[in-house]
Amino acid sequence: MQLATQKRDLFGRQVKQLRQQGLVPVELYGHGIGNEHLSVSSKEFNKVLNEAGESTVVELVVGEEKRPVLIHNVQYHPITDDVISVDFYQVRMDEKISAAVELVFEGESPAVKTLGAVLVKSVSELEVEALPAQLPHHLTVDLTKLVNIGDSIHIKDLAIPEGVEVDADMETVIATVTEKMSEEEDAALSAEADVASIATEAEVKKPEEGATTEGGEPKTE
């Protein structure tokens, strides 16, 4: 998967001109190389991001060179959600690197479908280490294994590709199914939350000890 780039000499507020042209300012850096200021097509970058994610090596075309990189950081506009800047990290194909890999949950839990259980997902991505070419795009979690209430899927239950090491406790629970709370339990939990909220508000409104009004009288609400 390739992504063409071009050199840029616009910085700071000037990069607004690039965005108006459908370009995204990017920074390229990595071990043993200096920072390079580039730009890429916004449309082409979004296509690569959707297909590769942030754990797949992309070939960044810089001049006549093809650089193996990972999409290291993506910043979005807080209102439009458009990509406003990107960092690429150049890797060495013969050196292991660490990357966060997304967990993709597939299938339907029989416990949820037939027993009315509640599915709880506790992990959404895992930090792994591997050679760049062996980094998985994602790791699959098979929810059909959750047959009975109380069943869980741990990291050790995943199909981890050869050459990939997970930087986490293999006993960590990724997903589990629990019994659905009754209406009475749900109502009791909500009531406890309301009481805690009221208590917190009361503490916030409580005047400081010794506080007085301008006339010297103790402050009151």
N, CA, C and O of each residue as an XYZ file, in Angstrom:
884
protein
N       0.845     -1.186      0.000
C       0.000      0.000      0.000
C       0.887      1.244      0.000
O       1.721      1.425      0.887
N       0.696      2.090     -0.998
C       1.560      3.261     -1.146
C       0.772      4.554     -0.964
O      -0.437      4.614     -1.185
N       1.509      5.589     -0.552
C       0.925      6.912     -0.387
C       1.932      7.951     -0.862
O       3.025      8.065     -0.308
N       1.561      8.699     -1.879
C       2.466      9.704     -2.448
C       2.512     10.946     -1.566
O       1.513     11.324     -0.955
N       3.686     11.575     -1.507
C       3.858     12.796     -0.721
C       4.518     13.867     -1.576
O       5.021     13.601     -2.667
N       4.503     15.076     -1.052
C       5.262     16.156     -1.665
C       5.859     17.018     -0.566
O       5.285     17.152      0.515
N       7.016     17.599     -0.852
C       7.666     18.466      0.120
C       6.788     19.689      0.370
O       6.038     20.115     -0.509
N       6.887     20.245      1.563
C       6.142     21.469      1.852
C       7.044     22.471      2.550
O       7.973     22.112      3.273
N       6.737     23.749      2.307
C       7.486     24.823      2.960
C       6.534     25.800      3.642
O       6.880     26.953      3.898
N       5.328     25.314      3.930
C       4.345     26.115      4.666
C       4.216     25.559      6.076
O       4.101     24.347      6.263
N       4.237     26.447      7.069
C       4.192     26.023      8.460
C       3.241     26.919      9.249
O       2.781     27.949      8.756
N       2.954     26.504     10.488
C       2.096     27.319     11.344
C       0.728     27.561     10.729
O       0.098     26.632     10.224
N       0.270     28.794     10.768
C      -1.042     29.131     10.236
C      -1.107     29.022      8.717
O      -2.188     28.957      8.133
N       0.073     29.003      8.082
C       0.104     28.920      6.622
C      -0.415     27.580      6.092
O      -0.832     27.483      4.937
N      -0.387     26.540      6.949
C      -0.824     25.223      6.462
C      -2.311     25.227      6.125
O      -2.803     24.295      5.488
N      -3.032     26.269      6.546
C      -4.445     26.385      6.182
C      -4.594     26.396      4.664
O      -5.587     25.901      4.129
N      -3.600     26.965      3.966
C      -3.625     26.992      2.505
C      -3.562     25.576      1.933
O      -4.200     25.275      0.924
N      -2.780     24.703      2.593
C      -2.691     23.318      2.138
C      -4.036     22.616      2.276
O      -4.484     21.923      1.362
N      -4.671     22.804      3.423
C      -5.948     22.135      3.669
C      -7.013     22.600      2.680
O      -7.879     21.820      2.284
N      -6.950     23.871      2.281
C      -7.904     24.383      1.299
C      -7.696     23.732     -0.069
O      -8.599     23.731     -0.907
N      -6.495     23.176     -0.290
C      -6.180     22.495     -1.540
C      -6.408     20.986     -1.451
O      -6.063     20.239     -2.368
N      -6.995     20.549     -0.330
C      -7.251     19.121     -0.157
C      -6.034     18.339      0.288
O      -5.962     17.127      0.084
N      -5.065     19.032      0.903
C      -3.846     18.387      1.377
C      -3.787     18.397      2.898
O      -4.413     19.229      3.554
N      -3.028     17.462      3.442
C      -2.835     17.370      4.895
C      -1.348     17.515      5.194
O      -0.541     16.800      4.600
N      -0.959     18.417      6.096
C       0.458     18.528      6.474
C       0.878     17.316      7.303
O       0.158     16.891      8.207
N       2.051     16.767      6.986
C       2.527     15.604      7.727
C       3.980     15.792      8.120
O       4.719     16.561      7.504
N       4.373     15.065      9.168
C       5.756     15.025      9.622
C       6.247     13.591      9.506
O       5.569     12.657      9.933
N       7.410     13.424      8.937
C       8.026     12.112      8.840
C       9.276     12.100      9.698
O      10.147     12.957      9.546
N       9.370     11.131     10.603
C      10.562     10.997     11.435
C      10.779      9.524     11.745
O       9.942      8.679     11.426
N      11.892      9.231     12.360
C      12.209      7.849     12.705
C      13.632      7.741     13.202
O      14.390      8.711     13.194
N      13.979      6.546     13.635
C      15.309      6.317     14.190
C      16.376      6.534     13.115
O      16.357      5.886     12.068
N      17.305      7.450     13.386
C      18.418      7.662     12.482
C      18.140      8.585     11.315
O      18.999      8.745     10.447
N      16.955      9.206     11.264
C      16.665     10.149     10.182
C      16.181     11.468     10.776
O      15.643     11.502     11.883
N      16.374     12.540     10.036
C      15.892     13.834     10.488
C      14.428     14.026     10.123
O      13.905     13.336      9.247
N      13.771     14.959     10.791
C      12.366     15.243     10.485
C      12.226     15.800      9.070
O      13.030     16.622      8.630
N      11.199     15.343      8.369
C      10.910     15.839      7.039
C       9.487     16.378      7.008
O       8.565     15.731      7.506
N       9.305     17.555      6.428
C       7.994     18.213      6.369
C       7.368     17.939      5.006
O       7.898     18.352      3.975
N       6.241     17.243      5.011
C       5.611     16.805      3.780
C       4.119     17.112      3.800
O       3.592     17.634      4.782
N       3.460     16.787      2.721
C       1.991     16.871      2.670
C       1.493     15.710      1.825
O       2.205     15.209      0.954
N       0.268     15.289      2.091
C      -0.352     14.192      1.339
C      -1.783     14.581      0.992
O      -2.370     15.465      1.617
N      -2.327     13.918      0.000
C      -3.722     14.132     -0.366
C      -4.619     13.656      0.765
O      -4.472     12.531      1.243
N      -5.542     14.499      1.193
C      -6.467     14.134      2.269
C      -7.303     12.921      1.869
O      -7.508     12.011      2.672
N      -7.776     12.912      0.647
C      -8.607     11.803      0.160
C      -7.837     10.492      0.161
O      -8.345      9.469      0.620
N      -6.594     10.521     -0.360
C      -5.788      9.309     -0.426
C      -5.373      8.836      0.958
O      -5.312      7.634      1.217
N      -5.084      9.796      1.860
C      -4.699      9.394      3.208
C      -5.848      8.692      3.917
O      -5.642      7.661      4.557
N      -7.059      9.239      3.812
C      -8.212      8.617      4.467
C      -8.448      7.206      3.947
O      -8.848      6.320      4.702
N      -8.201      6.998      2.657
C      -8.361      5.668      2.078
C      -7.349      4.703      2.686
O      -7.695      3.575      3.038
N      -6.095      5.145      2.809
C      -5.046      4.300      3.384
C      -5.311      4.038      4.861
O      -5.122      2.919      5.337
N      -5.746      5.058      5.583
C      -6.022      4.895      7.011
C      -7.125      3.867      7.242
O      -7.027      3.042      8.151
N      -8.171      3.913      6.424
C      -9.275      2.967      6.567
C      -8.843      1.539      6.271
O      -9.332      0.599      6.897
N      -7.931      1.372      5.323
C      -7.497      0.031      4.941
C      -6.371     -0.495      5.827
O      -6.346     -1.675      6.179
N      -5.448      0.380      6.182
C      -4.250     -0.070      6.911
C      -4.357      0.118      8.414
O      -3.792     -0.669      9.174
N      -5.072      1.148      8.858
C      -5.087      1.446     10.284
C      -3.724      1.961     10.724
O      -2.940      2.444      9.908
N      -3.448      1.853     12.016
C      -2.185      2.372     12.541
C      -1.210      1.267     12.921
O      -0.233      1.512     13.629
N      -1.474      0.046     12.451
C      -0.550     -1.049     12.784
C      -0.123     -1.825     11.543
O       0.334     -2.963     11.648
N      -0.268     -1.218     10.374
C       0.153     -1.852      9.131
C       1.172     -0.949      8.442
O       0.985      0.265      8.364
N       2.234     -1.540      7.951
C       3.278     -0.766      7.281
C       2.757     -0.232      5.950
O       2.154     -0.955      5.157
N       3.009      1.052      5.733
C       2.622      1.735      4.501
C       3.898      2.210      3.807
O       4.849      2.621      4.471
N       3.922      2.155      2.466
C       5.058      2.694      1.722
C       4.791      4.154      1.411
O       3.890      4.482      0.638
N       5.578      5.026      2.017
C       5.450      6.451      1.783
C       6.410      6.832      0.659
O       7.621      6.645      0.779
N       5.871      7.359     -0.419
C       6.704      7.723     -1.563
C       7.202      9.153     -1.368
O       6.426     10.107     -1.419
N       8.507      9.284     -1.144
C       9.136     10.588     -0.923
C      10.145     10.808     -2.041
O      11.221     10.211     -2.043
N       9.796     11.658     -2.982
C      10.662     11.823     -4.149
C      10.717     10.528     -4.935
O       9.686     10.028     -5.386
N      11.922      9.975     -5.104
C      12.077      8.712     -5.810
C      12.259      7.544     -4.850
O      12.513      6.418     -5.277
N      12.129      7.817     -3.543
C      12.318      6.771     -2.530
C      10.978      6.270     -2.011
O       9.979      6.990     -2.011
N      10.983      5.023     -1.572
C       9.825      4.431     -0.911
C      10.216      4.085      0.517
O      11.078      3.238      0.749
N       9.578      4.744      1.463
C       9.940      4.578      2.877
C       8.880      3.734      3.602
O       7.690      4.032      3.498
N       9.289      2.684      4.336
C       8.328      1.914      5.141
C       7.983      2.697      6.415
O       8.869      3.026      7.203
N       6.713      2.986      6.609
C       6.307      3.808      7.757
C       5.055      3.237      8.413
O       4.319      2.447      7.823
N       4.841      3.664      9.653
C       3.585      3.436     10.355
C       2.905      4.779     10.559
O       3.571      5.792     10.777
N       1.590      4.789     10.490
C       0.831      5.991     10.827
C       0.890      6.119     12.343
O       0.252      5.354     13.066
N       1.654      7.086     12.811
C       1.983      7.155     14.239
C       0.998      8.008     15.042
O       0.688      7.691     16.190
N       0.513      9.081     14.437
C      -0.404      9.964     15.170
C      -1.260     10.737     14.170
O      -0.745     11.298     13.202
N      -2.557     10.762     14.410
C      -3.494     11.483     13.552
C      -4.269     12.468     14.406
O      -4.841     12.090     15.428
N      -4.291     13.729     13.996
C      -5.053     14.747     14.715
C      -6.255     15.173     13.880
O      -6.161     15.363     12.667
N      -7.404     15.318     14.575
C      -8.650     15.649     13.896
C      -9.174     17.012     14.330
O      -8.909     17.466     15.444
N      -9.912     17.653     13.447
C     -10.559     18.919     13.789
C     -11.653     18.635     14.809
O     -12.441     17.711     14.609
N     -11.730     19.402     15.902
C     -12.689     19.101     16.963
C     -14.158     19.229     16.561
O     -15.026     18.664     17.227
N     -14.449     19.959     15.490
C     -15.843     20.152     15.070
C     -16.170     19.329     13.824
O     -17.152     18.587     13.808
N     -15.349     19.459     12.784
C     -15.641     18.768     11.523
C     -15.151     17.331     11.506
O     -15.604     16.532     10.686
N     -14.226     16.988     12.406
C     -13.625     15.658     12.469
C     -12.742     15.365     11.261
O     -12.383     14.211     11.028
N     -12.388     16.391     10.491
C     -11.467     16.213      9.374
C     -10.046     16.014      9.901
O      -9.693     16.543     10.955
N      -9.238     15.258      9.173
C      -7.832     15.080      9.539
C      -7.092     16.391      9.284
O      -7.147     16.926      8.178
N      -6.402     16.909     10.295
C      -5.703     18.183     10.134
C      -4.185     18.029     10.163
O      -3.473     18.932      9.722
N      -3.674     16.908     10.671
C      -2.229     16.669     10.616
C      -1.946     15.200     10.909
O      -2.734     14.512     11.558
N      -0.798     14.741     10.413
C      -0.433     13.331     10.565
C       1.060     13.224     10.842
O       1.858     13.985     10.295
N       1.431     12.274     11.694
C       2.831     11.921     11.906
C       3.066     10.514     11.371
O       2.293      9.597     11.649
N       4.136     10.353     10.605
C       4.548      9.036     10.136
C       5.869      8.668     10.802
O       6.767      9.500     10.937
N       5.969      7.416     11.212
C       7.215      6.944     11.827
C       7.871      5.929     10.886
O       7.306      4.871     10.606
N       9.082      6.270     10.398
C       9.798      5.365      9.494
C      10.421      4.227     10.294
O      11.081      4.456     11.308
N      10.208      3.009      9.833
C      10.687      1.829     10.555
C      11.767      1.111      9.750
O      11.952      1.339      8.554
N      12.472      0.231     10.467
C      13.417     -0.680      9.811
C      12.754     -2.044      9.779
O      12.268     -2.531     10.799
N      12.735     -2.659      8.605
C      12.003     -3.912      8.450
C      12.667     -5.068      9.195
O      12.054     -6.121      9.368
N      13.906     -4.884      9.637
C      14.607     -5.956     10.349
C      14.649     -5.722     11.853
O      15.350     -6.436     12.571
N      13.904     -4.726     12.340
C      13.867     -4.444     13.774
C      12.432     -4.513     14.291
O      11.514     -3.973     13.674
N      12.249     -5.186     15.436
C      10.915     -5.289     16.020
C      10.467     -3.930     16.545
O      11.273     -3.129     17.020
N       9.168     -3.693     16.449
C       8.590     -2.450     16.960
C       7.334     -2.776     17.759
O       6.775     -3.867     17.647
N       6.904     -1.816     18.562
C       5.668     -1.967     19.330
C       4.571     -1.140     18.681
O       4.818     -0.055     18.155
N       3.353     -1.673     18.727
C       2.216     -0.959     18.149
C       0.933     -1.425     18.817
O       0.845     -2.557     19.291
N      -0.061     -0.546     18.851
C      -1.372     -0.893     19.392
C      -2.212     -1.499     18.274
O      -2.384     -0.891     17.217
N      -2.736     -2.701     18.512
C      -3.527     -3.407     17.501
C      -4.979     -3.496     17.981
O      -5.253     -3.883     19.117
N      -5.885     -3.134     17.100
C      -7.315     -3.117     17.434
C      -7.866     -4.534     17.581
O      -7.459     -5.447     16.863
N      -8.793     -4.703     18.519
C      -9.526     -5.959     18.667
C     -10.841     -5.832     17.912
O     -11.579     -4.864     18.094
N     -11.130     -6.808     17.068
C     -12.385     -6.814     16.310
C     -13.253     -7.948     16.853
O     -12.865     -9.115     16.801
N     -14.420     -7.599     17.371
C     -15.332     -8.584     17.968
C     -16.276     -9.106     16.892
O     -17.005     -8.340     16.262
N     -16.251    -10.419     16.692
C     -17.062    -11.033     15.647
C     -17.983    -12.110     16.222
O     -17.685    -12.723     17.247
N     -19.114    -12.325     15.533
C     -20.053    -13.345     15.964
C     -20.976    -12.838     17.055
O     -20.877    -11.695     17.500
N     -21.887    -13.726     17.480
C     -22.840    -13.379     18.538
C     -22.774    -14.415     19.642
O     -22.753    -15.618     19.384
N     -22.740    -13.935     20.871
C     -22.673    -14.827     22.016
C     -24.005    -15.556     22.208
O     -25.046    -14.905     22.300
N     -23.996    -16.906     22.270
C     -25.224    -17.649     22.551
C     -25.845    -17.255     23.888
O     -27.067    -17.261     24.039
N     -24.994    -16.914     24.856
C     -25.515    -16.517     26.166
C     -26.321    -15.227     26.066
O     -27.313    -15.051     26.774
N     -25.893    -14.329     25.189
C     -26.631    -13.082     24.990
C     -27.902    -13.344     24.185
O     -28.965    -12.803     24.489
N     -27.778    -14.176     23.160
C     -28.896    -14.427     22.247
C     -30.015    -15.232     22.890
O     -31.191    -14.922     22.702
N     -29.657    -16.263     23.648
C     -30.686    -17.174     24.162
C     -30.963    -17.037     25.655
O     -32.044    -17.397     26.121
N     -29.992    -16.517     26.409
C     -30.165    -16.429     27.863
C     -30.391    -15.001     28.358
O     -30.616    -14.783     29.549
N     -30.331    -14.031     27.448
C     -30.549    -12.643     27.844
C     -29.406    -12.049     28.644
O     -29.599    -11.089     29.389
N     -28.202    -12.621     28.494
C     -27.043    -12.116     29.239
C     -26.585    -10.779     28.653
O     -27.004    -10.379     27.567
N     -25.723    -10.111     29.393
C     -25.177     -8.822     28.973
C     -23.707     -9.008     28.622
O     -22.934     -9.546     29.414
N     -23.323     -8.555     27.418
C     -21.933     -8.653     26.985
C     -21.144     -7.451     27.490
O     -21.554     -6.305     27.304
N     -20.008     -7.724     28.131
C     -19.145     -6.664     28.648
C     -17.776     -6.787     27.978
O     -17.088     -7.797     28.132
N     -17.386     -5.743     27.230
C     -16.072     -5.711     26.579
C     -15.151     -4.840     27.419
O     -15.444     -3.666     27.649
N     -14.048     -5.399     27.874
C     -13.154     -4.668     28.776
C     -11.866     -4.194     28.123
O     -11.145     -3.387     28.710
N     -11.562     -4.670     26.935
C     -10.345     -4.282     26.225
C     -10.692     -4.038     24.761
O     -11.430     -4.818     24.159
N     -10.162     -2.953     24.185
C     -10.455     -2.636     22.784
C      -9.232     -2.750     21.877
O      -9.371     -2.825     20.656
N      -8.031     -2.762     22.467
C      -6.809     -2.902     21.688
C      -5.714     -3.478     22.568
O      -5.782     -3.412     23.796
N      -4.704     -4.044     21.920
C      -3.586     -4.639     22.642
C      -2.267     -4.099     22.105
O      -2.114     -3.874     20.904
N      -1.331     -3.898     23.005
C       0.017     -3.486     22.616
C       0.808     -4.744     22.267
O       0.931     -5.653     23.088
N       1.345     -4.795     21.042
C       2.092     -5.974     20.613
C       3.465     -5.564     20.105
O       3.724     -4.393     19.831
N       4.337     -6.558     19.987
C       5.675     -6.328     19.451
C       5.950     -7.355     18.357
O       5.708     -8.549     18.534
N       6.462     -6.869     17.216
C       6.751     -7.767     16.103
C       7.586     -7.024     15.072
O       7.743     -5.805     15.145
N       8.119     -7.767     14.113
C       8.747     -7.127     12.970
C       7.647     -6.385     12.189
O       6.506     -6.844     12.150
N       7.977     -5.260     11.578
C       6.953     -4.462     10.883
C       6.088     -5.268      9.922
O       4.876     -5.065      9.860
N       6.698     -6.174      9.179
C       5.946     -6.948      8.191
C       4.998     -7.960      8.838
O       4.084     -8.457      8.180
N       5.209     -8.272     10.130
C       4.384     -9.265     10.811
C       3.313     -8.646     11.702
O       2.525     -9.364     12.317
N       3.281     -7.328     11.773
C       2.256     -6.690     12.598
C       0.870     -6.991     12.034
O       0.625     -6.736     10.855
N      -0.039     -7.524     12.843
C      -1.390     -7.796     12.345
C      -2.200     -6.508     12.240
O      -2.028     -5.581     13.032
N      -3.080     -6.469     11.253
C      -3.956     -5.302     11.101
C      -4.915     -5.220     12.273
O      -5.232     -4.132     12.754
N      -5.382     -6.396     12.737
C      -6.256     -6.466     13.908
C      -6.195     -7.880     14.477
O      -5.637     -8.784     13.854
N      -6.762     -8.061     15.644
C      -6.895     -9.383     16.252
C      -8.381     -9.659     16.449
O      -9.124     -8.795     16.914
N      -8.809    -10.873     16.092
C     -10.233    -11.217     16.136
C     -10.612    -11.855     17.466
O      -9.902    -12.718     17.983
N     -11.742    -11.415     18.007
C     -12.308    -11.998     19.226
C     -13.603    -12.706     18.839
O     -14.552    -12.060     18.393
N     -13.650    -14.030     19.005
C     -14.808    -14.838     18.604
C     -15.822    -14.902     19.742
O     -15.644    -15.647     20.706
N     -16.884    -14.114     19.617
C     -17.881    -14.035     20.691
C     -18.758    -15.281     20.784
O     -19.462    -15.461     21.778
N     -18.730    -16.141     19.771
C     -19.561    -17.348     19.820
C     -19.073    -18.319     20.901
O     -19.770    -19.277     21.235
N     -17.889    -18.075     21.440
C     -17.363    -18.930     22.513
C     -18.026    -18.643     23.857
O     -17.884    -19.417     24.804
N     -18.748    -17.533     23.935
C     -19.401    -17.165     25.191
C     -20.789    -17.808     25.222
O     -21.781    -17.198     24.825
N     -20.837    -19.071     25.710
C     -22.060    -19.874     25.654
C     -22.915    -19.720     26.909
O     -24.140    -19.635     26.825
N     -22.269    -19.686     28.066
C     -22.993    -19.645     29.335
C     -22.725    -18.342     30.085
O     -21.683    -17.712     29.903
N     -23.669    -17.951     30.923
C     -23.483    -16.756     31.747
C     -22.259    -16.966     32.645
O     -22.137    -17.987     33.322
N     -21.374    -15.998     32.636
C     -20.146    -16.106     33.412
C     -18.944    -16.492     32.571
O     -17.808    -16.409     33.039
N     -19.179    -16.919     31.320
C     -18.062    -17.258     30.432
C     -17.266    -16.003     30.090
O     -17.815    -14.905     30.005
N     -15.951    -16.189     29.894
C     -15.081    -15.063     29.561
C     -14.092    -15.467     28.473
O     -13.788    -16.648     28.300
N     -13.598    -14.478     27.747
C     -12.531    -14.683     26.777
C     -11.323    -13.913     27.287
O     -11.413    -12.723     27.587
N     -10.184    -14.609     27.383
C      -8.952    -14.004     27.868
C      -8.001    -13.777     26.688
O      -8.220    -14.289     25.591
N      -6.957    -13.011     26.932
C      -5.958    -12.789     25.885
C      -5.388    -14.114     25.408
O      -5.132    -14.288     24.216
N      -5.188    -15.045     26.325
C      -4.610    -16.347     25.971
C      -5.486    -17.133     25.009
O      -5.009    -18.064     24.360
N      -6.773    -16.768     24.906
C      -7.694    -17.480     24.031
C      -7.650    -16.978     22.589
O      -8.246    -17.593     21.704
N      -6.959    -15.879     22.346
C      -6.900    -15.306     21.005
C      -5.915    -16.070     20.121
O      -4.974    -16.701     20.603
N      -6.160    -15.993     18.823
C      -5.233    -16.586     17.858
C      -4.171    -15.538     17.533
O      -4.365    -14.690     16.662
N      -3.060    -15.610     18.239
C      -1.971    -14.653     18.049
C      -1.057    -15.163     16.940
O      -0.530    -16.270     17.044
N      -0.858    -14.378     15.881
C      -0.011    -14.831     14.771
C       1.422    -15.117     15.220
O       1.907    -14.539     16.193
N       2.078    -16.002     14.507
C       3.474    -16.341     14.811
C       4.356    -15.107     14.644
O       4.205    -14.345     13.688
N       5.270    -14.925     15.579
C       6.179    -13.789     15.523
C       5.656    -12.551     16.212
O       6.333    -11.524     16.257
N       4.430    -12.646     16.759
C       3.822    -11.502     17.442
C       3.770    -11.774     18.937
O       3.281    -12.821     19.361
N       4.269    -10.843     19.736
C       4.246    -10.970     21.190
C       3.331     -9.907     21.775
O       3.412     -8.735     21.408
N       2.462    -10.321     22.685
C       1.524     -9.398     23.320
C       2.122     -8.904     24.629
O       2.545     -9.697     25.470
N       2.153     -7.592     24.791
C       2.719     -6.990     25.998
C       1.617     -6.791     27.033
O       1.213     -5.663     27.315
N       1.133     -7.903     27.597
C       0.064     -7.844     28.604
C      -0.038     -9.209     29.281
O       0.478    -10.207     28.777
N      -0.708     -9.235     30.422
C      -0.952    -10.481     31.136
C      -1.907    -11.335     30.309
O      -3.008    -10.887     29.992
N      -1.518    -12.528     29.962
C      -2.336    -13.390     29.117
C      -3.635    -13.820     29.784
O      -4.534    -14.327     29.114
N      -3.746    -13.624     31.092
C      -4.974    -13.974     31.811
C      -5.988    -12.819     31.823
O      -7.088    -12.958     32.356
N      -5.611    -11.699     31.238
C      -6.508    -10.536     31.212
C      -7.793    -10.870     30.454
O      -7.757    -11.437     29.362
N      -8.929    -10.506     31.057
C     -10.230    -10.753     30.432
C     -10.515     -9.680     29.381
O     -10.402     -8.483     29.646
N     -10.884    -10.132     28.190
C     -11.208     -9.223     27.093
C     -12.704     -8.978     27.014
O     -13.155     -7.851     26.807
N     -13.460    -10.045     27.181
C     -14.915     -9.937     27.123
C     -15.529    -11.003     28.019
O     -14.968    -12.085     28.193
N     -16.679    -10.686     28.581
C     -17.378    -11.635     29.439
C     -18.878    -11.402     29.316
O     -19.314    -10.345     28.860
N     -19.670    -12.398     29.727
C     -21.129    -12.235     29.726
C     -21.622    -12.389     31.157
O     -21.264    -13.332     31.862
N     -22.446    -11.444     31.563
C     -22.980    -11.455     32.920
C     -24.503    -11.485     32.891
O     -25.131    -11.165     31.882
N     -25.065    -11.868     33.999
C     -26.525    -11.926     34.096
C     -27.098    -10.514     34.111
O     -26.561     -9.617     34.761
N     -28.190    -10.334     33.389
C     -28.828     -9.028     33.324
C     -29.450     -8.690     34.667
O     -30.087     -9.544     35.285
N     -29.275     -7.455     35.128
C     -29.849     -7.041     36.408
C     -31.368     -6.994     36.324
O     -31.934     -6.673     35.279
N     -32.020     -7.317     37.434
C     -33.471     -7.200     37.491
C     -33.844     -5.718     37.568
O     -32.989     -4.870     37.820
N     -35.121     -5.415     37.349
C     -35.575     -4.027     37.420
C     -35.346     -3.454     38.811
O     -35.025     -2.276     38.967
N     -35.519     -4.327     39.848
C     -35.325     -3.871     41.219
C     -33.849     -3.511     41.467
O     -33.552     -2.490     42.086
N     -32.929     -4.359     40.977
C     -31.499     -4.098     41.158
C     -31.081     -2.840     40.404
O     -30.288     -2.042     40.902
N     -31.621     -2.673     39.201
C     -31.299     -1.500     38.392
C     -31.786     -0.236     39.086
O     -31.085      0.775     39.119
N     -33.010     -0.304     39.647
C     -33.580      0.853     40.345
C     -32.774      1.178     41.597
O     -32.551      2.348     41.910
N     -32.335      0.134     42.319
C     -31.547      0.348     43.532
C     -30.210      0.993     43.198
O     -29.748      1.874     43.922
N     -29.581      0.555     42.098
C     -28.306      1.114     41.688
C     -28.462      2.579     41.294
O     -27.609      3.408     41.611
N     -29.554      2.892     40.601
C     -29.814      4.279     40.203
C     -30.047      5.154     41.420
O     -29.598      6.299     41.468
N     -30.757      4.606     42.409
C     -31.028      5.363     43.631
C     -29.737      5.677     44.371
O     -29.567      6.784     44.882
N     -28.819      4.703     44.433
C     -27.537      4.926     45.093
C     -26.751      6.022     44.386
O     -26.114      6.857     45.028
N     -26.803      6.010     43.057
C     -26.092      7.027     42.279
C     -26.677      8.407     42.541
O     -25.938      9.386     42.643
N     -28.013      8.493     42.652
C     -28.673      9.777     42.913
C     -28.292     10.319     44.294
O     -28.045     11.513     44.459
N     -28.250      9.419     45.279
C     -27.887      9.830     46.643
C     -26.458     10.345     46.668
O     -26.170     11.362     47.299
N     -25.568      9.647     45.985
C     -24.164     10.064     45.944
C     -24.032     11.415     45.261
O     -23.230     12.249     45.682
N     -24.818     11.637     44.203
C     -24.775     12.908     43.481
C     -25.258     14.050     44.361
O     -24.666     15.129     44.368
N     -26.343     13.810     45.110
C     -26.887     14.842     45.995
C     -25.880     15.188     47.086
O     -25.698     16.358     47.422
N     -25.230     14.171     47.637
C     -24.244     14.394     48.695
C     -23.074     15.217     48.176
O     -22.569     16.101     48.868
N     -22.653     14.921     46.965
C     -21.544     15.659     46.371
C     -21.915     17.120     46.165
O     -21.117     18.012     46.450
N     -23.129     17.368     45.668
C     -23.587     18.742     45.463
C     -23.657     19.507     46.777
O     -23.333     20.693     46.834
N     -24.082     18.821     47.829
C     -24.182     19.471     49.133
C     -22.808     19.885     49.641
O     -22.652     20.952     50.234
N     -21.808     19.030     49.404
C     -20.453     19.347     49.848
C     -19.900     20.543     49.093
O     -19.181     21.365     49.663
N     -20.234     20.642     47.810
C     -19.761     21.761     46.999
C     -20.363     23.070     47.489
O     -19.686     24.097     47.517
N     -21.642     23.034     47.878
C     -22.331     24.252     48.284
C     -22.025     24.648     49.729
O     -22.307     25.781     50.121
N     -21.457     23.745     50.527
C     -21.183     24.016     51.936
C     -20.196     25.169     52.073
O     -19.106     25.106     51.503
N     -20.550     26.234     52.823
C     -19.644     27.383     52.965
C     -18.398     27.017     53.739
O     -18.415     26.149     54.612
N     -17.329     27.691     53.405
C     -16.078     27.444     54.106
C     -16.201     27.894     55.555
O     -16.868     28.883     55.859
N     -15.555     27.161     56.433
C     -15.601     27.468     57.860
C     -15.003     28.848     58.128
O     -13.894     29.159     57.693
N     -15.772     29.676     58.862
C     -15.270     30.992     59.207
C     -15.546     32.029     58.150
O     -15.195     33.193     58.341
N     -16.174     31.652     57.017
C     -16.449     32.614     55.952
C     -17.532     33.577     56.402
O     -18.483     33.168     57.068
N     -17.405     34.839     56.051
C     -18.374     35.861     56.456
C     -18.774     36.692     55.268
O     -18.096     36.700     54.240
N     -19.883     37.393     55.412
C     -20.331     38.323     54.378
C     -19.604     39.628     54.570
O     -18.811     39.782     55.499
N     -19.882     40.590     53.668
C     -19.216     41.889     53.769
C     -19.545     42.577     55.083
O     -18.744     43.355     55.601
N     -20.741     42.287     55.631
C     -21.125     42.937     56.887
C     -20.610     42.246     58.111
O     -20.913     42.661     59.230
N     -19.823     41.182     57.926
C     -19.252     40.489     59.079
C     -20.092     39.334     59.549
O     -19.673     38.609     60.450
N     -21.318     39.120     58.950
C     -22.167     38.013     59.352
C     -21.717     36.747     58.646
O     -21.200     36.799     57.530
N     -21.918     35.594     59.306
C     -21.562     34.338     58.646
C     -22.329     34.182     57.334
O     -23.497     34.556     57.230
N     -21.657     33.630     56.357
C     -22.301     33.425     55.060
C     -23.373     32.366     55.169
O     -23.199     31.364     55.862
N     -24.479     32.583     54.488
C     -25.539     31.572     54.405
C     -25.950     31.428     52.964
O     -25.726     32.321     52.147
N     -26.570     30.264     52.646
C     -27.025     30.023     51.271
C     -28.363     30.718     51.055
O     -28.927     30.644     49.963
